[in-house]
C-alpha cells in the first residue's frame, strides 16, 4: 500500500512541476519574435534579385499566414487555450482526488477491502 501511495505522490509531484501556465505565453513570445524576423527578412529581400523575389514573397506570404493562424490558435481566448485550461483543471481535480485516495489508503489501508469508514 505504501509503495502505491508513494508512486501516486511521485506522479503528482511531477505533474505539478509542469509549467502549463507559461507555455502559452512562451508560444506567444515566439510568434511575435518570428513575425518580426519575417518582417525584417521581407524588407531585406525586397532589395535583392528581382528574378527570385516573386517566389520568395509568395513563400513569405504563406509563412505569415501560417504565423497568423498559429497566433490565433494560441491567443488567450482561442478554443485551444480554453480546452487546455479545462484539461488542466481536470488534471488538478484528478490530482486532488488521487491525493485524497492516497491519504485514505495510507491512514486506512483496509478501506481497499471494506470501503471507507463512515465519518461522524
N, C-alpha and C positions, 0 to 999 in steps of 0.2 A: 504494500500500500504506500509506504513512504517513498519508494522509488517512483511510482506513478505520480505521486504528488510533486516530487522534485522535477520530474520530466515536464509536467504541465507548467510548473512555475518557471522553468528554464525557457520554455517556448514563449510564455507570456512576457518574460523579460526581453527576449529577442524582438518580439513584435512591438513592444513599447519603445524600442530604440530606433525603429524605422522613422525617419524624418518626413512623414507624409505631408505635413503642413508646409514644408519648404520646397517640395518637389514641383508644385505648380508655379511658385514664384521663380524658381530656378529656370523652368521652361520658358517663362515669360521674359526673363532677362536674356536668355539665349536667343529667343526670337527677335528681340529688339536689337541686340548686337548683330545678329545675322542680317537683319533688314538694313541696318546702317552700312554694313560691309558691302552688301549687294548694291546699295545706292552709290557708294564710292567707286566700286568696280564699274558700274554702269557709266559713271562720269568719265572714268579713265578710258574705257573702251570707246566712248564717243569720239575720242581723239585718235583712234587707231585706224588701221587699214579699212578702207571703205568696202572692200570685197568680202571681208569676213564679218563686218559689222551687222548685216541683217540677220545672219544665223545666230550670232551671239545675243543680239537683242531679243530674238524670239526665245532663246533659252533663258535669258534673264527674266523675261515677262512670265514665262511658265514658272520659274523659280519663285518669283514674287507672289504669284497666285497661290502656289503651294504654301508659302510662308503665311500668307493672309488666312488661308484655310486652317493651317495649324494654329495660328494665333486665335482664331475664332473658337477652335476646339478647346484651347487651354484657357480661355478667358474665365474669370470667376463665375459668370452666370451661364456658362456653357453646360449643356446636358452632361458632358463627360465629367466636368468638375462636380456637378451636383450628384451624379451617380457615384463618383469617388467618395464624396463626403458621406453619402448614405452607406456605402460599403464600409468605410472606416467607422462609422457609428455602429454598424452591425458587428464589426470586429471588436470594438470596445465593449459592446454588450456581451458578446460571447466570452471575451476575456474576463469580464466581471463574473459571469456565470461559472466559468471554469475555476476562478479563484474561490468562489463560494463553495463549489463542489469539492475542491481540494481541501479547503478548511474543514468542511463537514467530514470528509473521509479521514482526514488526519485526526480530528477530535473524536469521531465516531466510526471507526473502521467497520464495525458490524452493520452499519447502515447500508452497506452494499448488499448484504444478505437480507436484512429485515426491514429496510426502509428507514427514513429519517425519523428521529424521535419527535413526538409532539411537544411543542414548547408551550408552557403555561403562562 
